[in-house]
Amino acid sequence: MEQRTLTFALNVRDFCRKLKWDVINRVYIDQLIRSSSSIGANYSEANENLGKADLKMRMKIARKEAKESTRWLTLLIVEETTLETERIRLMAESEELRKILSAIINKLA
């Protein structure tokens, strides 16, 4: 899962480099870069064995960041068909990460 979240963050970074950086997209891109990289960061911190409460909290934060990533991907202005296809793929991965994190959280309850 750590590798998967890292790959997602790298793919988002590379995707954002291809986008038009206008006054609107810049705000969304900044937020997307933060949220997409935060998924893996919080997942990694959750695995540091600081207790069940900390583990659950970090997993919830990672899940929230995955949900936010989907939101920012939705708001981006994408004009090229190939980039739109890539955005849809990234949105699907973000949603899949959210579902995986939800399953982990539910098992911790």
N, C-alpha and C positions, 0 to 999 in steps of 0.2 A: 504494500500500500504506500510505503514511503517513496518508492521509485515511481509509482503511478502518479502520485501527487506532484512529484518533481517534474515528471514528463509533461503533465498538464500545465504547470506554471511556465515551463520552457516553450511549449506550443503556443500558449497565450502570448508570451513575450514576442515570439517570432511573428505571430499573426498581427499584433499591434504595430509592429514595425512597418507593415505593408499598408496600413490604413492612412487615409487622408487626415493630417493633423490640423484640423481647423479649430476654431474657438469652442465649438460644441464637443467634438470628438475628444479633444484633449482632456476635458474633465472626466469623461467616461473612461478613457484609456487609463488615466492615472488611477482611478478607482478600481478598474479591472485588474491592473497589474498588482495592486496591493492585495485585493481579495484573493486572486488566484494563487499568489505565492503564500498567503497566510494559511491556506488549507493545509499544506504540507508542514509548515512551521508548527502549527498547533497540533497536528497529528504526531509529529516527532516529539514535541514536549509532553504530550499525553503519555507517551511510552517510557517516560523517565521514572516510573514507579514512585510517585510522590503521594500515593494513596488513591483509593477508589473515587473519592469526591473530586480530586483534582483531575483524574483521568476522565471522568464523566464531563466535567466542566470544559476541559480542552476539546473533547470530542464534539460537544455542543457548539463551541466556538468555530471549530473546523467546519461543521455542518452549516452554520450560519454563513460562513465565508463562501462556501460552495453555492449556496442559494443566492448570495449577493453577486457572485461571478455570473450566474445565469442572467440576473437582472441587468448587469452592465453590458453583457454581450447583446442582450435584446435591444438596449437603447442606442447602441452604436449605429452610426450612419455608414452603411456599406454599399458602395456603388457598383462593384464588379461581381459578376456571377461566381467566379472562382473563389472570391473572398466570402461570398454569402454561403457557399457550400462549406467552407472551412468554419465559418461562424456556427452553422448548424451542427457540425460535428463537435465543436468545442462545447456548445450548449448541451448536447447529449452527454458528453463526458462529465461535465459539471453536475448534471442531474444524476448521473450514475454514481458519482462520488458522494453526493448528498444522500442517496438511498443507502449506500454501503455504510456511511457514518450513522445514519438513522438505525440501521440494523445493529450496529455495534452498541449504540446507546441503549437500545431496547434490551439487549442481552445483559447490560450492566445493571438494569433496574431490579 
